[in-house]
Each structure stands twice: as C-alpha cells, then as structure tokens.
C-alpha cells in the first residue's frame, strides 16, 4: 500500500508542474545574470560554476520536459475522472 501511494504521488501532475517551474526559473535567472562565469565573478564563489553550467545547459530542456509530462498526467487524470 505504501509503495502504491508513493508511486501515485510521483505521478501527480502538480509535482511535475512544480518541477517545471523551478527548473525554468533557475535557467532564466542564470541567463539574466549573464551565465555561470558572470555569477562566479559576482559572488566570488567559483566552486559553484560547474553546477551553474549544468543548469545553463539543461534547465530549459528539463523545464519543458517536466511541463509536457505534467500535462500528459493531467490529461490522463481528466480522462479517468470523466469515465467514472
């Protein structure tokens, strides 16, 4: 029962929508600040640059993919609710 509840929570469309918002917002903030190197110069913390490069490279794609998965799960939920 517990595993089914956890699996159901992972497949909830709102979780994917939230993930899309966070990844897109992180990517957009990084772009507006000028990229990973600019953030390293602004903060003086060069250790975070590899993480910021990952966000710059994959943040937009992760946001878009999460958004599509969220909409697909929402559609499945609405279809299952309409047949009940």
C-alpha positions, 0 to 999 in steps of 0.5 A: 500500500505504501509503495502504491501511494508513493508511486501515485504521488510521483505521478501527480501532475502538480509535482511535475508542474512544480518541477517545471517551474523551478527548473525554468526559473533557475535557467532564466535567472542564470541567463539574466545574470549573464551565465555561470562565469558572470555569477562566479565573478559576482559572488566570488564563489567559483566552486559553484560554476560547474553546477551553474553550467549544468543548469545553463545547459539543461534547465530549459530542456528539463523545464519543458520536459517536466511541463509536457509530462505534467500535462500528459498526467493531467490529461490522463487524470481528466480522462479517468475522472470523466469515465467514472 
